[in-house]
Amino acid sequence: MIFLIKGGDVMLILVNILVYVYSVLMLISSISAYMQEVIPFILLLMNGLFAIILLFAFKSSYCFYIGMIGIFVCAMINGIVMNGTINVVHISIRIVFTVLMLYGFYQLCSHSKLK
């Protein structure tokens, strides 16, 4: 039961779920864009690689940082390929989300057994 779990454990579970959902959604969206012939195969591979690296975030904190930054860069490249330009609002939201996730994960690692 969730109410029997310590506060730090709840945070770890929530961050774990958020990371997994984020990486799976990025993978699904890149597969969908490739199937619609909007992005090239190499971009699908890049998106997939960084999403899979992100799935290993709780084995190594390096996987989290590499995965998040890689997905962010892929999102910018996706925007350029799909729209011919970077959507400033979309990238701004991505920057805020990425920075919050990186900071939150760093705080979680510094107060837990994750390294």
C-alpha positions as CSV (number, residue, x, y, z in Angstrom):
1,M,0.0,0.0,0.0
2,I,1.3,3.4,-0.9
3,F,0.7,5.0,2.5
4,L,3.1,2.5,4.1
5,I,6.0,3.7,1.9
6,K,8.4,6.2,3.3
7,G,8.4,9.7,1.7
8,G,11.7,9.3,-0.1
9,D,10.5,6.0,-1.5
10,V,7.4,7.6,-2.9
11,M,9.5,10.3,-4.6
12,L,11.7,7.6,-6.1
13,I,8.7,5.7,-7.4
14,L,7.1,8.8,-8.9
15,V,10.3,9.9,-10.6
16,N,10.8,6.4,-11.9
17,I,7.3,6.3,-13.4
18,L,7.8,9.8,-14.9
19,V,11.1,8.8,-16.5
20,Y,9.7,5.6,-17.9
21,V,6.6,7.2,-19.3
22,Y,8.6,10.1,-20.8
23,S,11.0,7.7,-22.6
24,V,8.3,5.4,-23.8
25,L,6.2,8.3,-25.1
26,M,9.3,9.7,-26.9
27,L,9.9,6.3,-28.5
28,I,6.3,5.9,-29.6
29,S,6.1,9.4,-31.0
30,S,9.3,8.9,-33.0
31,I,8.1,5.5,-34.4
32,S,4.8,7.2,-35.3
33,A,6.7,10.1,-37.1
34,Y,8.8,7.6,-39.0
35,M,5.8,5.5,-40.0
36,Q,4.2,8.7,-41.4
37,E,7.5,9.4,-43.2
38,V,8.0,12.7,-41.4
39,I,11.5,11.9,-40.0
40,P,14.3,9.8,-41.5
41,F,15.4,6.4,-40.2
42,I,18.6,7.8,-38.7
43,L,16.5,10.2,-36.5
44,L,14.3,7.3,-35.5
45,L,17.5,5.4,-34.4
46,M,18.7,8.5,-32.4
47,N,15.4,8.9,-30.7
48,G,15.2,5.2,-29.9
49,L,18.8,5.1,-28.6
50,F,18.4,7.9,-26.2
51,A,14.9,6.7,-25.1
52,I,16.4,3.3,-24.3
53,I,19.4,4.8,-22.5
54,L,16.9,6.8,-20.4
55,L,15.1,3.5,-19.5
56,F,18.3,2.5,-17.7
57,A,18.4,5.7,-15.6
58,F,18.1,3.8,-12.3
59,K,21.0,1.5,-13.0
60,S,23.3,4.5,-13.5
61,S,22.7,8.2,-13.1
62,Y,24.9,8.8,-16.2
63,C,22.2,7.0,-18.3
64,F,19.6,9.6,-17.0
65,Y,21.7,12.6,-17.9
66,I,22.8,11.2,-21.3
67,G,19.2,10.1,-22.1
68,M,17.6,13.4,-21.1
69,I,20.1,15.6,-22.9
70,G,20.0,13.3,-25.9
71,I,16.2,13.4,-26.1
72,F,16.2,17.2,-25.8
73,V,18.7,17.5,-28.7
74,C,16.6,15.0,-30.7
75,A,13.5,17.0,-30.1
76,M,15.2,20.1,-31.5
77,I,16.4,18.1,-34.6
78,N,12.9,16.6,-34.9
79,G,11.4,20.1,-34.9
80,I,13.8,21.3,-37.6
81,V,13.2,18.2,-39.8
82,M,9.4,18.2,-39.4
83,N,8.7,22.0,-39.5
84,G,11.8,23.5,-41.1
85,T,12.3,25.6,-38.0
86,I,12.4,25.4,-34.2
87,N,9.2,26.2,-32.4
88,V,10.3,28.6,-29.7
89,V,7.4,27.8,-27.3
90,H,7.9,24.0,-27.7
91,I,11.6,24.2,-27.1
92,S,11.1,26.6,-24.1
93,I,8.7,24.1,-22.5
94,R,11.2,21.3,-23.3
95,I,14.0,23.3,-21.7
96,V,12.0,23.9,-18.5
97,F,10.9,20.3,-18.3
98,T,14.5,19.0,-18.9
99,V,16.1,21.3,-16.4
100,L,13.4,20.4,-13.8
101,M,13.9,16.7,-14.4
102,L,17.7,17.0,-14.3
103,Y,17.6,19.1,-11.1
104,G,15.0,16.7,-9.5
105,F,17.0,13.6,-10.4
106,Y,20.2,15.2,-9.1
107,Q,18.5,16.0,-5.8
108,L,17.1,12.5,-5.6
109,C,20.5,11.0,-6.2
110,S,22.2,13.2,-3.7
111,H,19.8,12.1,-1.0
112,S,19.5,8.4,-1.8
113,K,21.4,5.3,-2.7
114,L,21.4,6.1,-6.4
115,K,24.8,6.9,-7.9
